Amino acid sequence: MKKILWLLMMAALLLTACEKKADDQTADTRSAEDEAFKVAFIYIGPPGDLGWTFQHHQGYLDVENAYGDAVELTYIESVPEGPDAARIIRDLAVKGYDMIFTTSFGYMDPTLEVAQEFPDVIFEHCSGYKTGDNMSTYFGRMYQPRFLSGVIAGAMSKTGVIGYVAAFPIPEVLRGLNAFTLGAQIYNPDVEVKVVWTNTWYDPVKEREAAVALLDSGCDLITQHQDTTEPQKAAAERGMYSVGYDSDMGPFVGDSVLCSPVWNWGEYYVKTIGAAMDGTWETHSYWGGMADGVVQLAGFGPDVTQDILANMGDYQSSLEDGSWDVFTGPIYDQSGAVLVPEGEKMEDGAMLGMDFLVKGVTGSLN
């Protein structure tokens, strides 16, 4: 009888030990989950837009690959700019996210509003200019590869009339439009770049309609500052060339795409999240260029000749080594007035606040 009782006691002790070990393992797992650094992204469109949001999501995936379970990631897509964005950003902060990236210009004020309410959360806003102790801005000098794409477009356009589907007449878009036009003038000083404003970032129907209207007006090449491939598709359907934007649009549209100025967010996201995780993050205003790799020109179509690429490459080398930049004078506005004297370089502040169209652009600021 004593032996039986002893065996029962030992079994009970072993069972208790096993339960404790299981509880400890559960606790360890829960602790590891609690310690994961929580990062959220707010997208203006869907990751499948093959443009702006698609490229941000590639950066998101780079973070996932770099940090694995050490970072808990989420994203919310197709968030409208404006007051509703503040509600969604605030909800993420309430849920305990340590770092929130908002990836469109119109999220600037909502991001700042929520950042002031949650001083222990780190906020990063793409393309804006407002910062705080816990809020930074980040962007790239997309006007640099835009200029290079203009060099190629100017060489490839037969009529010298190029269509530009543009989103909003804000400095970011104006820099790209003006830089593209200056690049196109390298091969054809008399080139005409016609602009149509859609006043949208992501609207495939409006983007296509604008491209078709430009083609109907005599343009033989289309480019854009929008978030989808619709303008490029419209050009391809007419047998015309196009220049992509955001991502390499050649694989999605075909050989009619001559090249694409593209974003590479991954390195920035990995580095910045790493700084936040190790406690070295500080507020900043990042504006990287081709030398940083955050922007580049990619996907050269088969019809772009080696001579054109060589000529473009000379300008690219100067951009990458910093010996020259796009908005170096002489630069003229639409009326022919000198905006930047010969040999002078426009300062960053003036570029960030750009509010004019250069000579060669047909259209207005509305």
N, C-alpha and C positions, 0 to 999 in steps of 0.2 A: 504493500500500500504506500509506504514511504517513497519507494522507488517511482511509483506512478505519479505521486504528487511532485516529486523532484523533476520528473520529465515534463510535467505540465507547466511548472514554473519556468523551466528553461525555454520551453516553446513560447511562453508568453513574453519572456525577455527578448527572445530573438525577433518575435513579431513586432514588439515595441521598437526595437532597434531598426528594423527594416522600415517601419512607418516613419520614424524620425529621419532616416536617411532620405526617404522619398520626399518628406516635407522640406528637408534641407535643400534637395535638388530643385524643388519647385521654387523655394525662396531664392536660390541662386539665379534661376532662370528669370524670375520676376525682377530681381535686382538688376540683372544685365539689361532687361528691357527698359527698366526705369532710367538707366544710365545712358541709354542711346540718345544721341543729340538729335533733336527733332527739327527738321527743316521743311518748310512749305514753299511752294511756288504758286503764284497767281498768273494765269495765262489769259491773254485777250482773245485767243481763238483756240481751236482744237489742235493737238499735236500733229494731226494728219493734214494740216493745211499745206504742207510741203514748202513752207516759207518761214516766216518770222517765228511762230510758236514751235514749229518743227525743229528749228535750230536751237531754241532754248531747251527743248526737251532732250536733244542730243547731249547738251551740257548736264542736264538732270541725270541722264543715264551714265555719264562719265563719273558723276559723284557717287552714284550707286555702285559702280564697279570699283571705285577707288577706296571706299570706306566700308562697304558691306554692311554688316549688322551694327557697326558703330554709329551709323546714322539712320534715323527713321525718316523716310521721305514721303511726302505726299504732294499732289498738285490739284488745283481746281481750274478747269478750263472754261473758256468762253464767258469770262466775267466782264460785264459791261463797265466801262469807265464811268465815274461819277459816284454819287452818294452810296449806291448799293455796294460798291467795291469796299467802302469803309466797313460796312456790316460784315462782309465775308472776311476781311483782314482781321477785324476785331475778334471774330469767332475763333480764328486760328490762334490768336494770342491767348484768348481765354482757355483754350484747350491745351495750353502749355507748350506751344511750339517755341523753340529757342531762337529761331532765325527765320525770317520771312522775306522772300524775294518777290517783288512786284514788277512785272516785265513789260509795262507799256506806259507811255508818257502820261496818259490821263489818270493814272493811279497816283500821281505825285502828291496831290493834296490829301486824298484819303489816307495814303501811307503815313504822311507827316502827322495827321490827326491822331491816328492810332498809336504811332510811335511815342507821341507825347503822353498818351494814357498808360503805356506799358514800358517804362524806362529800362526794365531788365531784359527786354526782348530786343534782338538786333534786327534791323530792317535794312534792306538793300533795294533801291529803286533804280530801274533801268531807264536812262535817257533824260531824266529830269535834272533840276539844278538846286533843289532845296535839300538841306541836310540838317542834322541835329546830332546830339551827343551819341545817340544810338541809331542813327540813320545815315546811310551813305548813298552816293549815287555812282553809277557805273555806266559806261558807254564806250563806243569805239569810233575811231576817225574813219567812218565809212566813206567819207568824201574822197579818201585816197584811192581805194579800188574803184570807186565810182568814176573818178577821172580816168583811170586806166581803161575801164570798160568803154568810156566815151572815145578814147583814142581808137579802139578797135571798131566801134560803131561808125565813127566818122570815116574810117577807111573802107568800110564795107557797104555803106549806104550809097546807092547809085544816083538817087535823086537829090541827096543832100537835105532831105526833109525827114525828120525823125520824130516819132510820137512818144510822149512821156505821160504815163498815167500816174498821177500823184495823189497822195492821201489828203493832207491838210497843209496849208501854207504857213507852217511853223519852221523855226530855224533848222531843225534836223532835216526836214524834207528839202528846204531851200538850199542847204549846203550840198545835198546830193544832186539836185537838179542843176545847180550852177556848176558844180565840179564836172559833171557829165558833159555839159555843154562846152566848157573850156577844153576838155579832153578831145571832144569831137572836132574842135576848131584846129587841132594840130594838123590834121590831114586836109580839112576843108574850112578855111577861115570864114566862108560865107554860109556855113551850115545853119539850118533853121531847126530849132527844137520846139515843137508845139506841145504845150502842157494842157492837160484837162484835170481839174480837181474833182475828186469824188466825195471828199469830206467823210471818208470812212477808212478804217484800217483793214477790215475784213468783210468784204461783201463781194463774193465771186460774180454775182450777176452784174453789179455796177462796174466792176473792174473790166469785165468782158465788154460791156456796152461802150465804155470809154475807149477801149482799144479799137473796137470796130469803128467808132466815130472818127478816130484819128486815121485809121487806114482808109476810110472813105474820103478823108480830106486830102489824101495824097501822100501820106507817110509810107515809106517802104521799110521801116524798121521800128520796132516797138520796145520800149523799156518801161519800168515802173517803180514806184515806191508804194507797194501794197503787200499783202500777206499771202497771196495765192499765185498759182501758175496760169490763171485765166487769160491775162493779157498775152502771155507767150503762146498759149494754145490758139488764141484768135489770130495771131500773126502766122503761125504755122499753117492754119487752115487756108490762109490766103497765099501761101507760098512765100511768105516774107520772113526775114530774119528777126531775131529778138535778142535782148540782153536780159538775163534773169536777175533775181535779187533774193537775198536772205540765205538761200541754199543753192547748191548746184542744180539748176533746173533742167539741164540737158538730159539726165536719165529719165525724167518724168515727161518731157515734151518731145525731145528728139534733137537731131543735128542742126535744126534751124536756130537753136540757142547758141549764140556765138561765145558767150562766157557769162559768168555770174559773180558779182561781188557778194561774198558770203561772210557770215558770222561764225566764229568759233568760241563759244562761251565756256566750254568744258574746263579749260585751264584756269580761267578766272574763278569759276564756281568751286572747283576743287581747292584752289589755294585760299580763297576767302573763307570758305567753310572750315578749312583746317585752322586758319588763324582764330576763328571764333571758338573752335573746340579747345585750342591750347591757351586761350586767354590773351592772345596778342593782337586781336582785332581792335582797330581804332577807326573812328569815323574818317571818311576820305571822299574825294571826288575823282574817280578814275576815268581817264579818257585815253585809252591806248590806241596805237596805230598799227600799221603793217609790220613795224619792227617787233611788236609784241606778239603778233600772230592772231590777235583777236579779230582782225579783219584781213581778208585777202581776196584775190581774184582767182577763180577756179573754173574748171570745166571748159577748156577751149574747144570750140567746134572744129570739125575737120576742114572747113572752108577758110579758116583764119590762117593766112600764110605765115611762113617763117620770117619774112621781111617785116610784116606788121608786128609780129611778136617781138622781134629784135628791137624795133623802134619803141614799142611800149615798154620793153624791159629796161631800156635806158632810164626812163622816168621812174620805173618801179625801184631801181637801184638807188636813185636819189631820194626817194621817199623812205626807203628802208634804212639808209645810213644817215638820214636827217639833214643832208646837205641842201635840200630843196623841199618846198611844200607847195601844194596846189594853188593856194590863194596868195601867190606872189605876183606883184604888179609887173606890167600894167594890166589892170582889170577895169573894165568899163561897165556901167549899168546900161539898161535898155535904151536910154536916150543918148548914150555915147559919152556921158560925163565920166571923168576919171574917179574911180572909187579907191583904188590902191595905186600909188605912183610906181613907176618902173623901179624894180630892184627892191622895193619894200615888201615885207611879209605881213599879212594881216594877223593881228594878235588873236590869241585864243578867245578872249572875251568878245571880240567883234564877231568871230566866227560862231560862237555859241549863241549870239543874239542876232544872227543874220536876218535881215528884213528886206532884201532887195533881190531882183533878178538881173542876171548879167546880159550883156549884149549878145544876141543870138537866140534868146528865148522869146517865143511868141506866146503871149498870154499875160494875165494879170495876177495880182496877189489875192484873188478871191474866186 
